Amino acid sequence: MAKGVKPRVKVPKSASAGETITIKSLISHKMESGQRKDKEGNVIPRSIINRFVVDFNGQNVIDVTLEPAISTNPYFQFDAVVPEAGEFKFTWYDDDGSVYETSKSIEVN
Amino acid sequence: MELTRRQMLVTSSAAIASLAGLPAFASATDDLIAELTGGASLGEGAITLGTPEIAENGNTVPVEVACPGAKSITLYADGNPVPNVATINFGPLNPTKSASTRIRLARTQNVVAVAQMEDGSWQMAKSEVKVTIGGCGG
């Protein structure tokens, strides 16, 4: 597992049913592109998060395939519609096989 | 058949003309797009691609893309060592089909978005970003 990986997401605490909300997500990760070289001129091997998936109560919201051209600490902002109260599940997949997960619940009023 | 000087001139000039007809950047990006779409024609106008005109730091360039009615959007940066940037697939709970993220750009270049619509057609948008400091290491 890459060091210091910390997912952060921002989801409103509540929404009205059927409302469209904006979600911001950030995960600290160096996203080593595989293009850079160290002082001795050796290529630093690629180490990135290659997939990011968001689901709400089992239904998909967004599924992103990331390439090395995504910046350090990959950030995504997107919209989601909230049909009922439930839980957003965020999953990031690392090149080294690690999976980082976090979730946020939302109430409907 | 005997090749006359006149025929020679005609055929060679035709060959040169066909070469010049190729876009100057018949690049890896175009090949990747053709591979993605299977050579389908690309419409324009449906995608909103928001990029800064000038990016001082190529390491984090904010990019915003929206395309109502899209199933997925693929982003390319045609001047990067690897043009692929990301593929965004939208699920049923995504109403606006929009996303923003931050990308790396090695130098001044075009950012290209190709979207597959729900009806199976394809859309494209292109936007040039001037980069002051490249973002791919060296």
gemmi code that builds the backbone of each chain (N, CA, C; Angstrom):
import gemmi

chains = {
    "A": [
        ("MET", (0.834, -1.192, 0.000), (0.000, 0.000, 0.000), (0.878, 1.256, 0.000)),
        ("ALA", (0.557, 2.151, -0.872), (1.294, 3.423, -0.910), (1.104, 4.141, 0.416)),
        ("LYS", (2.096, 4.931, 0.774), (2.066, 5.577, 2.091), (1.169, 6.815, 2.098)),
        ("GLY", (0.559, 7.059, 3.238), (-0.171, 8.309, 3.468), (-1.371, 8.517, 2.575)),
        ("VAL", (-2.039, 7.438, 2.210), (-3.223, 7.599, 1.363), (-4.419, 7.901, 2.246)),
        ("LYS", (-5.039, 9.054, 2.021), (-6.163, 9.431, 2.863), (-7.285, 9.971, 1.997)),
        ("PRO", (-8.408, 9.234, 1.914), (-9.518, 9.738, 1.102), (-10.324, 10.797, 1.852)),
        ("ARG", (-10.759, 11.799, 1.123), (-11.615, 12.825, 1.708), (-12.760, 13.091, 0.743)),
        ("VAL", (-13.968, 13.077, 1.259), (-15.115, 13.374, 0.394), (-16.030, 14.365, 1.073)),
        ("LYS", (-16.716, 15.130, 0.265), (-17.633, 16.137, 0.779), (-19.006, 15.864, 0.178)),
        ("VAL", (-19.923, 15.464, 1.043), (-21.294, 15.175, 0.631), (-22.205, 15.944, 1.579)),
        ("PRO", (-23.247, 16.601, 1.079), (-24.174, 17.281, 1.988), (-24.810, 16.286, 2.961)),
        ("LYS", (-25.141, 16.749, 4.164), (-25.694, 15.838, 5.177), (-27.118, 15.424, 4.839)),
        ("SER", (-27.855, 16.341, 4.209), (-29.231, 15.989, 3.869), (-29.618, 16.651, 2.558)),
        ("ALA", (-30.652, 16.093, 1.945), (-31.158, 16.635, 0.690), (-32.627, 16.274, 0.615)),
        ("SER", (-33.353, 16.926, -0.283), (-34.734, 16.490, -0.478), (-34.736, 15.412, -1.553)),
        ("ALA", (-35.739, 14.541, -1.506), (-35.782, 13.401, -2.414), (-35.761, 13.877, -3.866)),
        ("GLY", (-34.920, 13.271, -4.655), (-34.818, 13.619, -6.064), (-33.936, 14.817, -6.349)),
        ("GLU", (-33.352, 15.378, -5.305), (-32.502, 16.555, -5.494), (-31.150, 16.154, -6.079)),
        ("THR", (-30.589, 17.068, -6.878), (-29.254, 16.849, -7.424), (-28.231, 17.532, -6.519)),
        ("ILE", (-27.286, 16.765, -6.043), (-26.263, 17.327, -5.165), (-24.897, 17.231, -5.837)),
        ("THR", (-23.975, 18.062, -5.377), (-22.619, 18.032, -5.898), (-21.705, 17.383, -4.869)),
        ("ILE", (-20.905, 16.470, -5.338), (-19.992, 15.742, -4.467), (-18.563, 16.076, -4.875)),
        ("LYS", (-17.711, 16.315, -3.883), (-16.292, 16.540, -4.159), (-15.502, 15.436, -3.500)),
        ("SER", (-14.547, 14.900, -4.195), (-13.725, 13.843, -3.618), (-12.260, 14.112, -3.892)),
        ("LEU", (-11.452, 13.751, -2.927), (-10.006, 13.946, -3.042), (-9.354, 12.796, -2.315)),
        ("ILE", (-8.288, 12.268, -2.881), (-7.539, 11.248, -2.158), (-6.062, 11.605, -2.279)),
        ("SER", (-5.362, 11.597, -1.157), (-3.945, 11.944, -1.218), (-3.171, 10.741, -1.747)),
        ("HIS", (-2.541, 10.942, -2.869), (-1.785, 9.867, -3.519), (-0.810, 10.532, -4.460)),
        ("LYS", (0.419, 10.024, -4.523), (1.425, 10.734, -5.322), (1.249, 10.552, -6.818)),
        ("MET", (0.511, 9.551, -7.267), (0.248, 9.340, -8.698), (1.543, 9.396, -9.512)),
        ("GLU", (2.492, 8.554, -9.149), (3.775, 8.519, -9.863), (3.519, 8.072, -11.303)),
        ("SER", (3.898, 8.933, -12.275), (3.437, 8.712, -13.644), (4.211, 7.628, -14.388)),
        ("GLY", (5.408, 7.284, -13.923), (6.222, 6.335, -14.674), (7.040, 7.022, -15.751)),
        ("GLN", (6.973, 8.366, -15.806), (7.732, 9.130, -16.801), (8.952, 9.779, -16.158)),
        ("ARG", (8.910, 9.956, -14.837), (9.975, 10.700, -14.180), (11.187, 9.815, -13.930)),
        ("LYS", (12.342, 10.487, -13.761), (13.571, 9.751, -13.465), (14.152, 10.261, -12.154)),
        ("ASP", (14.852, 9.359, -11.430), (15.495, 9.794, -10.192), (16.881, 10.364, -10.509)),
        ("LYS", (17.644, 10.703, -9.458), (18.938, 11.373, -9.657), (19.901, 10.547, -10.493)),
        ("GLU", (19.813, 9.222, -10.381), (20.723, 8.352, -11.142), (20.219, 8.121, -12.563)),
        ("GLY", (19.091, 8.685, -12.901), (18.568, 8.514, -14.253), (17.733, 7.275, -14.441)),
        ("ASN", (17.412, 6.584, -13.346), (16.530, 5.420, -13.469), (15.080, 5.883, -13.471)),
        ("VAL", (14.300, 5.221, -14.284), (12.885, 5.582, -14.335), (12.210, 5.161, -13.028)),
        ("ILE", (11.451, 6.074, -12.429), (10.674, 5.746, -11.232), (9.430, 4.993, -11.696)),
        ("PRO", (9.210, 3.779, -11.188), (8.088, 2.985, -11.721), (6.733, 3.626, -11.454)),
        ("ARG", (5.812, 3.361, -12.364), (4.472, 3.915, -12.261), (3.769, 3.386, -11.028)),
        ("SER", (3.088, 4.265, -10.338), (2.282, 3.867, -9.179), (1.137, 4.849, -9.061)),
        ("ILE", (-0.009, 4.468, -9.584), (-1.141, 5.393, -9.586), (-2.409, 4.688, -9.105)),
        ("ILE", (-3.410, 5.494, -8.873), (-4.759, 4.951, -8.681), (-5.354, 4.841, -10.077)),
        ("ASN", (-5.815, 3.663, -10.437), (-6.251, 3.493, -11.826), (-7.764, 3.469, -11.987)),
        ("ARG", (-8.516, 3.420, -10.882), (-9.971, 3.400, -11.036), (-10.621, 4.012, -9.809)),
        ("PHE", (-11.692, 4.743, -10.034), (-12.439, 5.400, -8.958), (-13.918, 5.186, -9.229)),
        ("VAL", (-14.609, 4.605, -8.253), (-16.021, 4.259, -8.455), (-16.853, 4.834, -7.304)),
        ("VAL", (-17.994, 5.392, -7.643), (-18.930, 5.864, -6.629), (-20.287, 5.194, -6.858)),
        ("ASP", (-20.813, 4.597, -5.810), (-22.132, 3.980, -5.861), (-23.015, 4.566, -4.775)),
        ("PHE", (-24.308, 4.594, -5.053), (-25.265, 5.009, -4.025), (-26.295, 3.901, -3.880)),
        ("ASN", (-26.370, 3.290, -2.703), (-27.270, 2.160, -2.454), (-27.178, 1.112, -3.571)),
        ("GLY", (-25.963, 0.843, -4.012), (-25.769, -0.191, -5.023), (-25.934, 0.271, -6.453)),
        ("GLN", (-26.384, 1.504, -6.654), (-26.526, 2.010, -8.021), (-25.346, 2.901, -8.358)),
        ("ASN", (-24.838, 2.752, -9.563), (-23.623, 3.481, -9.926), (-23.899, 4.958, -10.189)),
        ("VAL", (-22.983, 5.788, -9.731), (-23.051, 7.222, -10.011), (-21.996, 7.601, -11.038)),
        ("ILE", (-20.757, 7.184, -10.767), (-19.665, 7.510, -11.681), (-18.607, 6.421, -11.550)),
        ("ASP", (-17.942, 6.134, -12.660), (-16.904, 5.107, -12.693), (-15.798, 5.653, -13.602)),
        ("VAL", (-14.681, 6.026, -13.013), (-13.637, 6.711, -13.767), (-12.410, 5.816, -13.890)),
        ("THR", (-11.880, 5.731, -15.108), (-10.604, 5.075, -15.323), (-9.539, 6.159, -15.356)),
        ("LEU", (-8.567, 6.067, -14.474), (-7.544, 7.109, -14.391), (-6.273, 6.643, -15.093)),
        ("GLU", (-5.617, 7.582, -15.765), (-4.327, 7.314, -16.412), (-3.278, 8.151, -15.683)),
        ("PRO", (-1.987, 7.940, -16.016), (-0.959, 8.721, -15.303), (-1.079, 10.235, -15.483)),
        ("ALA", (-1.854, 10.696, -16.442), (-1.990, 12.138, -16.657), (-2.911, 12.811, -15.649)),
        ("ILE", (-3.456, 12.068, -14.703), (-4.235, 12.690, -13.628), (-3.259, 13.176, -12.557)),
        ("SER", (-3.504, 14.382, -12.053), (-2.568, 15.020, -11.133), (-2.440, 14.266, -9.809)),
        ("THR", (-1.361, 14.596, -9.109), (-1.173, 14.143, -7.735), (-2.415, 14.483, -6.913)),
        ("ASN", (-2.759, 13.636, -5.965), (-3.958, 13.816, -5.142), (-5.206, 13.961, -6.020)),
        ("PRO", (-5.579, 12.893, -6.711), (-6.681, 12.977, -7.674), (-7.979, 13.518, -7.067)),
        ("TYR", (-8.505, 14.515, -7.746), (-9.691, 15.224, -7.301), (-10.783, 15.052, -8.328)),
        ("PHE", (-11.992, 14.780, -7.856), (-13.130, 14.711, -8.769), (-14.318, 15.422, -8.154)),
        ("GLN", (-14.986, 16.182, -8.998), (-16.237, 16.803, -8.591), (-17.291, 16.383, -9.594)),
        ("PHE", (-18.444, 15.962, -9.087), (-19.496, 15.485, -9.988), (-20.840, 15.635, -9.287)),
        ("ASP", (-21.908, 15.384, -10.020), (-23.250, 15.523, -9.472), (-23.885, 14.150, -9.293)),
        ("ALA", (-24.808, 14.088, -8.354), (-25.553, 12.850, -8.147), (-26.972, 13.214, -7.742)),
        ("VAL", (-27.902, 12.367, -8.123), (-29.282, 12.590, -7.740), (-29.575, 11.646, -6.577)),
        ("VAL", (-30.329, 12.138, -5.583), (-30.582, 11.356, -4.372), (-32.042, 10.942, -4.344)),
        ("PRO", (-32.372, 9.711, -4.740), (-33.777, 9.291, -4.751), (-34.306, 8.985, -3.351)),
        ("GLU", (-33.445, 8.522, -2.444), (-33.889, 8.171, -1.098), (-32.697, 8.299, -0.153)),
        ("ALA", (-32.956, 8.171, 1.136), (-31.855, 8.214, 2.099), (-30.957, 6.999, 1.867)),
        ("GLY", (-29.698, 7.172, 2.109), (-28.810, 6.031, 1.886), (-27.362, 6.409, 2.047)),
        ("GLU", (-26.513, 5.627, 1.394), (-25.095, 5.767, 1.624), (-24.340, 5.814, 0.293)),
        ("PHE", (-23.488, 6.823, 0.180), (-22.581, 6.871, -0.960), (-21.330, 6.071, -0.609)),
        ("LYS", (-20.922, 5.207, -1.514), (-19.735, 4.389, -1.287), (-18.688, 4.788, -2.320)),
        ("PHE", (-17.526, 5.185, -1.835), (-16.439, 5.625, -2.706), (-15.331, 4.585, -2.664)),
        ("THR", (-14.858, 4.165, -3.819), (-13.807, 3.163, -3.866), (-12.718, 3.597, -4.841)),
        ("TRP", (-11.476, 3.532, -4.389), (-10.332, 3.824, -5.245), (-9.495, 2.552, -5.366)),
        ("TYR", (-9.026, 2.243, -6.571), (-8.211, 1.055, -6.799), (-6.788, 1.477, -7.154)),
        ("ASP", (-5.822, 0.999, -6.397), (-4.417, 1.338, -6.601), (-3.775, 0.324, -7.552)),
        ("ASP", (-2.714, 0.776, -8.270), (-1.926, -0.114, -9.123), (-1.387, -1.320, -8.352)),
        ("ASP", (-1.036, -1.100, -7.074), (-0.417, -2.192, -6.313), (-1.452, -3.148, -5.729)),
        ("GLY", (-2.694, -2.983, -6.097), (-3.720, -3.917, -5.645), (-4.499, -3.431, -4.439)),
        ("SER", (-4.020, -2.366, -3.785), (-4.752, -1.858, -2.620), (-6.077, -1.256, -3.066)),
        ("VAL", (-7.039, -1.317, -2.179), (-8.343, -0.700, -2.418), (-8.619, 0.230, -1.247)),
        ("TYR", (-8.923, 1.478, -1.542), (-9.241, 2.432, -0.488), (-10.731, 2.714, -0.559)),
        ("GLU", (-11.363, 2.677, 0.600), (-12.815, 2.850, 0.615), (-13.223, 3.867, 1.656)),
        ("THR", (-14.274, 4.564, 1.374), (-14.896, 5.406, 2.378), (-16.363, 5.540, 2.003)),
        ("SER", (-17.187, 5.917, 2.972), (-18.600, 6.076, 2.648), (-19.186, 7.242, 3.433)),
        ("LYS", (-20.242, 7.803, 2.890), (-20.928, 8.927, 3.527), (-22.421, 8.678, 3.396)),
        ("SER", (-23.136, 8.843, 4.517), (-24.575, 8.653, 4.407), (-25.260, 10.007, 4.265)),
        ("ILE", (-26.418, 9.962, 3.672), (-27.179, 11.179, 3.444), (-28.632, 10.939, 3.850)),
        ("GLU", (-29.223, 11.947, 4.473), (-30.623, 11.836, 4.887), (-31.511, 12.575, 3.891)),
        ("VAL", (-32.736, 12.108, 3.805), (-33.703, 12.785, 2.943), (-34.774, 13.401, 3.819)),
        ("ASN", (-35.033, 14.668, 3.607), (-36.068, 15.308, 4.428), (-37.162, 15.903, 3.555)),
    ],
    "B": [
        ("MET", (3.415, -0.023, -70.353), (3.070, 1.389, -70.554), (4.319, 2.244, -70.423)),
        ("GLU", (4.414, 3.191, -71.309), (5.588, 4.065, -71.272), (5.282, 5.305, -70.431)),
        ("LEU", (6.150, 5.608, -69.532), (5.929, 6.776, -68.680), (6.465, 8.020, -69.368)),
        ("THR", (5.577, 8.911, -69.704), (6.045, 10.174, -70.281), (6.363, 11.148, -69.166)),
        ("ARG", (7.043, 12.195, -69.530), (7.411, 13.189, -68.536), (6.145, 13.847, -67.948)),
        ("ARG", (5.156, 14.050, -68.856), (3.926, 14.703, -68.408), (3.185, 13.843, -67.374)),
        ("GLN", (3.076, 12.530, -67.676), (2.387, 11.632, -66.734), (3.109, 11.607, -65.389)),
        ("MET", (4.410, 11.579, -65.489), (5.236, 11.554, -64.284), (4.916, 12.753, -63.394)),
        ("LEU", (4.842, 13.925, -64.017), (4.564, 15.153, -63.261), (3.192, 15.071, -62.600)),
        ("VAL", (2.224, 14.569, -63.368), (0.857, 14.506, -62.838), (0.794, 13.573, -61.636)),
        ("THR", (1.356, 12.377, -61.771), (1.259, 11.417, -60.666), (2.026, 11.897, -59.448)),
        ("SER", (3.213, 12.461, -59.663), (3.986, 12.867, -58.493), (3.323, 14.044, -57.778)),
        ("SER", (2.743, 14.954, -58.539), (2.097, 16.083, -57.858), (0.861, 15.607, -57.103)),
        ("ALA", (0.178, 14.595, -57.654), (-0.976, 14.045, -56.947), (-0.528, 13.416, -55.625)),
        ("ALA", (0.607, 12.735, -55.663), (1.126, 12.091, -54.452), (1.454, 13.134, -53.399)),
        ("ILE", (2.062, 14.233, -53.852), (2.419, 15.289, -52.902), (1.157, 15.915, -52.304)),
        ("ALA", (0.170, 16.116, -53.155), (-1.076, 16.717, -52.685), (-1.731, 15.834, -51.636)),
        ("SER", (-1.705, 14.522, -51.844), (-2.350, 13.645, -50.880), (-1.588, 13.648, -49.560)),
        ("LEU", (-0.263, 13.800, -49.639), (0.521, 13.896, -48.408), (0.150, 15.158, -47.637)),
        ("ALA", (0.059, 16.256, -48.356), (-0.248, 17.530, -47.715), (-1.652, 17.511, -47.126)),
        ("GLY", (-2.518, 16.653, -47.675), (-3.887, 16.559, -47.183), (-3.978, 15.981, -45.792)),
        ("LEU", (-2.969, 15.225, -45.381), (-2.979, 14.661, -44.036), (-2.845, 15.779, -43.014)),
        ("PRO", (-3.554, 15.682, -41.911), (-3.359, 16.716, -40.891), (-1.931, 16.686, -40.365)),
        ("ALA", (-1.460, 17.865, -39.981), (-0.079, 17.979, -39.546), (0.188, 17.073, -38.339)),
        ("PHE", (-0.840, 16.904, -37.501), (-0.672, 16.045, -36.332), (-1.530, 14.802, -36.498)),
        ("ALA", (-1.226, 13.973, -37.464), (-1.904, 12.688, -37.572), (-1.305, 11.843, -36.460)),
        ("SER", (-1.747, 12.146, -35.259), (-0.986, 11.746, -34.082), (-1.549, 10.509, -33.429)),
        ("ALA", (-0.884, 10.161, -32.353), (-1.329, 9.046, -31.533), (-2.744, 9.272, -31.012)),
        ("THR", (-3.067, 10.536, -30.726), (-4.402, 10.838, -30.193), (-5.487, 10.471, -31.193)),
        ("ASP", (-5.259, 10.860, -32.472), (-6.248, 10.543, -33.501), (-6.419, 9.034, -33.634)),
        ("ASP", (-5.286, 8.314, -33.549), (-5.361, 6.858, -33.627), (-6.174, 6.299, -32.468)),
        ("LEU", (-5.936, 6.852, -31.275), (-6.655, 6.368, -30.090), (-8.140, 6.654, -30.201)),
        ("ILE", (-8.473, 7.838, -30.725), (-9.886, 8.188, -30.881), (-10.543, 7.252, -31.886)),
        ("ALA", (-9.833, 6.987, -32.995), (-10.376, 6.096, -34.015), (-10.588, 4.697, -33.439)),
        ("GLU", (-9.646, 4.286, -32.590), (-9.760, 2.976, -31.952), (-10.985, 2.929, -31.034)),
        ("LEU", (-11.202, 4.022, -30.313), (-12.319, 4.091, -29.367), (-13.657, 4.089, -30.093)),
        ("THR", (-13.754, 4.928, -31.128), (-15.045, 5.096, -31.789), (-15.263, 4.070, -32.889)),
        ("GLY", (-14.218, 3.340, -33.245), (-14.334, 2.413, -34.361), (-14.489, 3.156, -35.668)),
        ("GLY", (-13.936, 4.354, -35.746), (-13.956, 5.130, -36.975), (-15.259, 5.860, -37.228)),
        ("ALA", (-16.169, 5.850, -36.247), (-17.446, 6.550, -36.422), (-17.199, 8.054, -36.518)),
        ("SER", (-18.138, 8.746, -37.159), (-17.951, 10.185, -37.311), (-18.265, 10.883, -35.994)),
        ("LEU", (-17.559, 11.989, -35.771), (-17.676, 12.697, -34.502), (-18.475, 13.971, -34.699)),
        ("GLY", (-19.568, 14.091, -33.957), (-20.325, 15.329, -33.993), (-19.669, 16.352, -33.080)),
        ("GLU", (-20.105, 17.595, -33.191), (-19.555, 18.610, -32.298), (-20.668, 19.455, -31.721)),
        ("GLY", (-20.414, 20.033, -30.566), (-21.356, 20.984, -30.007), (-22.018, 20.557, -28.724)),
        ("ALA", (-22.084, 19.246, -28.460), (-22.808, 18.803, -27.266), (-21.957, 18.873, -26.003)),
        ("ILE", (-20.645, 18.818, -26.165), (-19.771, 18.766, -24.990), (-19.353, 20.183, -24.591)),
        ("THR", (-19.402, 20.440, -23.307), (-18.825, 21.670, -22.773), (-17.508, 21.272, -22.126)),
        ("LEU", (-16.427, 21.790, -22.654), (-15.105, 21.462, -22.129), (-14.502, 22.739, -21.572)),
        ("GLY", (-14.330, 22.765, -20.262), (-13.798, 23.964, -19.627), (-12.356, 23.773, -19.221)),
        ("THR", (-11.477, 24.530, -19.868), (-10.057, 24.472, -19.509), (-9.565, 25.902, -19.374)),
        ("PRO", (-8.515, 26.117, -18.583), (-7.965, 27.469, -18.523), (-7.249, 27.791, -19.836)),
        ("GLU", (-7.229, 29.064, -20.205), (-6.523, 29.443, -21.431), (-5.020, 29.282, -21.243)),
        ("ILE", (-4.548, 29.714, -20.069), (-3.134, 29.577, -19.741), (-3.014, 28.854, -18.412)),
        ("ALA", (-2.226, 27.783, -18.398), (-1.969, 27.072, -17.151), (-0.523, 27.342, -16.766)),
        ("GLU", (-0.327, 27.968, -15.613), (1.044, 28.280, -15.226), (1.789, 27.022, -14.829)),
        ("ASN", (1.081, 26.112, -14.197), (1.718, 24.889, -13.735), (1.054, 23.693, -14.394)),
        ("GLY", (1.795, 23.009, -15.239), (1.236, 21.867, -15.957), (0.950, 20.669, -15.080)),
        ("ASN", (1.378, 20.724, -13.820), (1.148, 19.596, -12.927), (-0.297, 19.470, -12.480)),
        ("THR", (-0.984, 20.586, -12.344), (-2.397, 20.521, -11.980), (-3.161, 21.532, -12.822)),
        ("VAL", (-3.785, 21.041, -13.846), (-4.598, 21.890, -14.708), (-6.057, 21.500, -14.496)),
        ("PRO", (-6.870, 22.414, -13.979), (-8.278, 22.064, -13.765), (-9.018, 21.900, -15.091)),
        ("VAL", (-9.762, 20.816, -15.197), (-10.529, 20.541, -16.412), (-11.947, 20.199, -16.001)),
        ("GLU", (-12.893, 20.760, -16.736), (-14.300, 20.552, -16.451), (-14.939, 20.048, -17.725)),
        ("VAL", (-15.708, 18.993, -17.619), (-16.344, 18.497, -18.828), (-17.792, 18.139, -18.511)),
        ("ALA", (-18.674, 18.483, -19.429), (-20.087, 18.162, -19.260), (-20.674, 17.849, -20.615)),
        ("CYS", (-21.523, 16.851, -20.658), (-22.139, 16.481, -21.927), (-23.478, 15.810, -21.631)),
        ("PRO", (-24.573, 16.598, -21.612), (-25.883, 16.008, -21.324), (-26.208, 14.879, -22.306)),
        ("GLY", (-26.668, 13.775, -21.784), (-27.005, 12.644, -22.642), (-25.845, 11.730, -22.953)),
        ("ALA", (-24.710, 11.942, -22.295), (-23.552, 11.097, -22.576), (-23.559, 9.860, -21.686)),
        ("LYS", (-23.005, 8.791, -22.226), (-22.845, 7.563, -21.453), (-21.465, 7.564, -20.816)),
        ("SER", (-20.489, 8.006, -21.599), (-19.131, 8.094, -21.075), (-18.376, 9.180, -21.819)),
        ("ILE", (-17.382, 9.731, -21.146), (-16.531, 10.748, -21.751), (-15.084, 10.303, -21.571)),
        ("THR", (-14.308, 10.371, -22.651), (-12.892, 10.046, -22.572), (-12.097, 11.310, -22.850)),
        ("LEU", (-11.106, 11.557, -22.021), (-10.277, 12.752, -22.182), (-8.902, 12.365, -22.697)),
        ("TYR", (-8.387, 13.183, -23.618), (-7.032, 13.000, -24.123), (-6.287, 14.325, -24.050)),
        ("ALA", (-4.966, 14.221, -23.913), (-4.106, 15.391, -24.014), (-3.108, 15.068, -25.115)),
        ("ASP", (-3.226, 15.751, -26.270), (-2.498, 15.267, -27.453), (-0.998, 15.568, -27.443)),
        ("GLY", (-0.513, 16.338, -26.471), (0.918, 16.599, -26.430), (1.641, 15.885, -25.302)),
        ("ASN", (0.941, 15.029, -24.586), (1.570, 14.291, -23.494), (2.273, 13.051, -24.040)),
        ("PRO", (3.266, 12.530, -23.298), (3.927, 11.301, -23.738), (2.938, 10.155, -23.900)),
        ("VAL", (1.937, 10.099, -23.045), (0.831, 9.143, -23.190), (-0.440, 9.985, -23.259)),
        ("PRO", (-1.128, 9.995, -24.403), (-2.254, 10.938, -24.554), (-3.462, 10.634, -23.672)),
        ("ASN", (-3.665, 9.398, -23.263), (-4.844, 9.083, -22.448), (-4.803, 9.862, -21.143)),
        ("VAL", (-5.948, 10.368, -20.740), (-6.036, 11.073, -19.456), (-6.997, 10.347, -18.515)),
        ("ALA", (-8.214, 10.147, -18.969), (-9.191, 9.468, -18.119), (-10.406, 9.096, -18.943)),
        ("THR", (-11.116, 8.082, -18.482), (-12.403, 7.737, -19.059), (-13.428, 7.799, -17.943)),
        ("ILE", (-14.461, 8.600, -18.139), (-15.482, 8.776, -17.114), (-16.754, 8.107, -17.597)),
        ("ASN", (-17.206, 7.089, -16.885), (-18.473, 6.438, -17.202), (-19.517, 6.939, -16.220)),
        ("PHE", (-20.659, 7.363, -16.744), (-21.696, 7.896, -15.869), (-22.726, 6.823, -15.566)),
        ("GLY", (-23.104, 6.735, -14.303), (-24.106, 5.772, -13.888), (-25.494, 6.368, -13.952)),
        ("PRO", (-26.511, 5.562, -13.640), (-27.902, 6.027, -13.730), (-28.227, 7.155, -12.747)),
        ("LEU", (-27.442, 7.282, -11.669), (-27.743, 8.316, -10.685), (-26.983, 9.604, -10.956)),
        ("ASN", (-26.432, 9.742, -12.140), (-25.715, 10.971, -12.457), (-26.544, 11.784, -13.440)),
        ("PRO", (-27.202, 12.851, -12.972), (-28.144, 13.560, -13.837), (-27.484, 14.518, -14.831)),
        ("THR", (-26.374, 15.130, -14.445), (-25.837, 16.203, -15.284), (-24.746, 15.741, -16.229)),
        ("LYS", (-24.237, 14.546, -16.016), (-23.150, 13.998, -16.851), (-21.985, 14.987, -16.933)),
        ("SER", (-21.625, 15.499, -15.784), (-20.513, 16.434, -15.768), (-19.529, 16.007, -14.688)),
        ("ALA", (-18.284, 16.400, -14.859), (-17.257, 16.088, -13.881), (-16.141, 17.097, -14.023)),
        ("SER", (-15.453, 17.373, -12.921), (-14.237, 18.149, -13.052), (-13.130, 17.466, -12.278)),
        ("THR", (-11.928, 17.626, -12.787), (-10.767, 17.007, -12.170), (-9.548, 17.865, -12.486)),
        ("ARG", (-8.385, 17.370, -12.106), (-7.142, 18.094, -12.387), (-6.205, 17.162, -13.124)),
        ("ILE", (-5.610, 17.668, -14.184), (-4.767, 16.792, -15.002), (-3.365, 17.379, -15.176)),
        ("ARG", (-2.467, 16.536, -15.690), (-1.091, 16.946, -15.981), (-0.943, 17.199, -17.471)),
        ("LEU", (-0.295, 18.301, -17.817), (-0.013, 18.585, -19.218), (1.486, 18.847, -19.359)),
        ("ALA", (2.113, 18.154, -20.305), (3.568, 18.262, -20.459), (3.972, 19.581, -21.105)),
        ("ARG", (3.131, 20.100, -21.997), (3.444, 21.345, -22.691), (2.148, 21.922, -23.274)),
        ("THR", (2.279, 23.043, -23.949), (1.109, 23.647, -24.588), (0.520, 22.667, -25.602)),
        ("GLN", (-0.765, 22.422, -25.503), (-1.375, 21.399, -26.331), (-2.892, 21.481, -26.278)),
        ("ASN", (-3.523, 20.568, -27.022), (-4.980, 20.494, -27.009), (-5.441, 19.433, -26.016)),
        ("VAL", (-6.507, 19.768, -25.295), (-7.201, 18.762, -24.502), (-8.425, 18.364, -25.321)),
        ("VAL", (-8.608, 17.066, -25.523), (-9.680, 16.579, -26.380), (-10.627, 15.725, -25.534)),
        ("ALA", (-11.917, 15.977, -25.673), (-12.920, 15.151, -25.008), (-13.752, 14.453, -26.070)),
        ("VAL", (-13.918, 13.146, -25.927), (-14.747, 12.379, -26.843), (-15.827, 11.709, -25.999)),
        ("ALA", (-17.082, 11.935, -26.358), (-18.169, 11.383, -25.563), (-18.979, 10.405, -26.382)),
        ("GLN", (-19.353, 9.302, -25.742), (-20.293, 8.389, -26.374), (-21.665, 8.707, -25.811)),
        ("MET", (-22.610, 9.000, -26.697), (-23.940, 9.371, -26.267), (-24.766, 8.112, -26.014)),
        ("GLU", (-25.916, 8.315, -25.348), (-26.765, 7.164, -25.041), (-27.304, 6.495, -26.304)),
        ("ASP", (-27.452, 7.260, -27.384), (-27.944, 6.660, -28.627), (-26.820, 6.032, -29.442)),
        ("GLY", (-25.600, 6.019, -28.918), (-24.501, 5.356, -29.598), (-23.677, 6.263, -30.487)),
        ("SER", (-24.115, 7.510, -30.682), (-23.333, 8.417, -31.515), (-22.184, 9.008, -30.698)),
        ("TRP", (-21.297, 9.705, -31.380), (-20.095, 10.224, -30.731), (-20.021, 11.734, -30.881)),
        ("GLN", (-19.479, 12.358, -29.863), (-19.290, 13.805, -29.873), (-17.857, 14.107, -29.498)),
        ("MET", (-17.358, 15.251, -29.990), (-15.985, 15.612, -29.667), (-15.896, 17.098, -29.357)),
        ("ALA", (-14.966, 17.459, -28.493), (-14.668, 18.865, -28.227), (-13.179, 18.969, -27.977)),
        ("LYS", (-12.639, 20.115, -28.334), (-11.200, 20.306, -28.255), (-10.942, 21.689, -27.678)),
        ("SER", (-9.907, 21.813, -26.872), (-9.610, 23.106, -26.286), (-8.107, 23.215, -26.077)),
        ("GLU", (-7.550, 24.350, -26.475), (-6.107, 24.502, -26.345), (-5.757, 25.105, -24.995)),
        ("VAL", (-4.714, 24.558, -24.379), (-4.227, 25.093, -23.107), (-2.758, 25.451, -23.285)),
        ("LYS", (-2.425, 26.696, -22.936), (-1.023, 27.111, -22.983), (-0.395, 26.804, -21.634)),
        ("VAL", (0.696, 26.066, -21.653), (1.322, 25.622, -20.411), (2.665, 26.323, -20.242)),
        ("THR", (2.854, 26.955, -19.090), (4.111, 27.660, -18.835), (5.192, 26.695, -18.349)),
        ("ILE", (4.861, 25.883, -17.338), (5.817, 24.895, -16.834), (5.190, 23.524, -17.009)),
        ("GLY", (5.857, 22.660, -17.730), (5.317, 21.343, -18.024), (5.205, 20.481, -16.783)),
        ("GLY", (4.350, 19.465, -16.868), (4.047, 18.685, -15.680), (4.363, 17.213, -15.780)),
        ("CYS", (5.396, 16.829, -16.526), (5.660, 15.399, -16.608), (7.064, 15.061, -16.152)),
        ("GLY", (7.688, 15.917, -15.385), (9.044, 15.629, -14.932), (10.002, 15.742, -16.091)),
        ("GLY", (11.243, 15.398, -15.918), (12.148, 15.522, -17.065), (13.374, 14.677, -16.923)),
    ],
}
model = gemmi.Model(1)
for chain_id, residues in chains.items():
    chain = gemmi.Chain(chain_id)
    for i, (resn, *xyz) in enumerate(residues, 1):
        res = gemmi.Residue()
        res.name, res.seqid = resn, gemmi.SeqId(i, " ")
        for name, pos in zip(("N", "CA", "C"), xyz):
            atom = gemmi.Atom()
            atom.name, atom.element = name, gemmi.Element(name[0])
            atom.pos, atom.b_iso = gemmi.Position(*pos), 0.0
            res.add_atom(atom)
        chain.add_residue(res)
    model.add_chain(chain)
structure = gemmi.Structure()
structure.add_model(model)
structure.setup_entities()
